[in-house]
Amino acid sequence: MKTRLIPLLTITILFGANASAKVTSLQQNITDVIKMSHRTDADKLRDNNRSPVQALSFFGFKQNMKVIEFAPGNGWYTKILAPLLAEKGELHLAYNTQWLTDLDPILSQKGFESTIKLPIELSWNNQEFRYDLGKLSFGMNDADMILNIREYHNFNLADKTKLNNEAFNALKPGGLYVIVDHTRRHMAVETRELARREDPVKVILEVQSAGFILEKSSDMFYRPDDELRYEVGRKTVTGNTDRFTLVFRKPVAK
């Protein structure tokens, strides 16, 4: 009895209130991946807050997709996505060449055979505390999904426009563009304190301007304790920020 309870408990923690519903094969596969040894204790400590089972299910993720992960950071999502896509899909990591090299210890492990480096012109602007995006091309037009997880806030409007337009170009008709980011109160004035937060209404309008249709949104990362007025790294909110989740679709031509 105890052995059977462990997987169910894991899914309950990661999937939330809907854990009583029938577990899909994808949800079970995600649960299996997050317990793999290539994930560190630090990775696993973030699972409850980032809810990968619930999140990937909501995004519309499938294991036979061609996925672009934009700016994967230290690879938290990469470590989950790569094994899931290893057999039937592809994972393309769009990042600065040197930062991709830093991910080599992860990418050399078993289960990452279908993970492909996608170097782009991207640098960090120390004066403005944001990314600078150079000439951008993902080099494809048949991607099924692009993930932009907690990175949208790191760009000025010109670079956001460039990114959204290239995301549109890289996706196949019907493809999905997913954005998750820290929430800023609607119409709040831009300040250094709020620089790593985004107004979801503005994000919707910016992405729609590139031709996308808003497919759905979720409050799965709603956090009532986050007052939306502190820098996301402050100890009062870090690891517990309110985040919006938006899924856009590239229209299918009639």
Sequence and secondary structure as in RCSB ss.txt:
>XXXX:A:sequence
MKTRLIPLLTITILFGANASAKVTSLQQNITDVIKMSHRTDADKLRDNNRSPVQALSFFGFKQNMKVIEFAPGNG
WYTKILAPLLAEKGELHLAYNTQWLTDLDPILSQKGFESTIKLPIELSWNNQEFRYDLGKLSFGMNDADMILNIR
EYHNFNLADKTKLNNEAFNALKPGGLYVIVDHTRRHMAVETRELARREDPVKVILEVQSAGFILEKSSDMFYRPD
DELRYEVGRKTVTGNTDRFTLVFRKPVAK
>XXXX:A:secstr
 HHHHHHHHHHHHHHGGGGGS   HHHHHHHHHTTSTTS HHHHHTHHHH HHHHHHHHT  TT EEEEES TTS
TTHHHHHHHHTTT EEEEEE HHHHHHTHHHHTSTT TTEEEEE  EEEETTTTEEEE S   S S EEEEEEES
 GGGS HHHHHHHHHHHHHHEEEEEEEEEEEEB  TT    STTTT B HHHHHHHHHHTT EEEEEE TT  TT
  S S TTSTTTTT   EEEEEEE     
